[in-house]
Amino acid sequence: MRVSDIPEIIKLSTPEKILLVEDLWDSISSDESMVTVPKSHMDELDRRLKRHESAGGRLLSIEELQARIEKRK
């Protein structure tokens, strides 16, 4: 199914379309068993968690985070 299959959707404003997408996602994600997570994603999450746990709890301050973001621009 495509957006063009439902003419009423095309007529919606952008904010209305965003709300529709949110509602659709909520209806999909309400049953977590229907949303599968790829093994590669789970592996990456595990890798990041291990890295975080081995870092000794060092967190960035908001200022450090903002400085890093600005450097990347």
Residue, then its C-alpha position, 0 to 999 in steps of 0.5 A: m500500500r502506498v500513500s497515493d492509494i489513499p487520497e485522504i492522506i495526500k490532502l493532510s497537512t505535514p503536521e497531520k501526516i506526522l500525527l498519523v505516522e505516530d498513531l500508526w507506529d503506536s498501533i504496530s509497536s503495541d504488540e512488541s512480539m510483532v516487531t522483530v529486532p535483527k540480531s545485528h542490532m542486538d549484537e551492536l547494543d550488547r557491544r555498546l553496553k559492554r563498552h559503557e560498562s567498561a568505561g568506569g561510568r565516565l559521562l560527558s557534561i552537557e558542555e562537553l557534549q555540545a563542544r563535540i557536536e560543534k567540532r563535527k559541524 
